[in-house]
Amino acid sequence: MKTVERMLWKLAIIQFIFLLIAQFVISHSSLAPYIVKVVHYEGVMKNSVLKTIETFDQR
């Protein structure tokens, strides 16, 4: 049982290290647009201005 616990601790530590590395890479400002695809889904990378529709009646 000691060997299984030791192996689980090693796996947890390795996973935590990879988590820290991934968080650093994603949060680094110059690498984020190339790695994170959310900016493409939200349309942030487009430089075009769209017409907006007013939803409130201006009385």
RAQUI-V213357 format. One record per helix or strand of 2 or more residues. SS is the DSSP state (@ for helix, = for strand). FROM is the first residue (numbers start at 1). LEN is the number of residues. If there is no record, write none. Layout:
ss=<SS & SS>
from=<FROM & FROM>
len=<LEN & LEN>
//
This chain:
ss=<@ & @ & @>
from=<2 & 29 & 38>
len=<26 & 7 & 5>
//
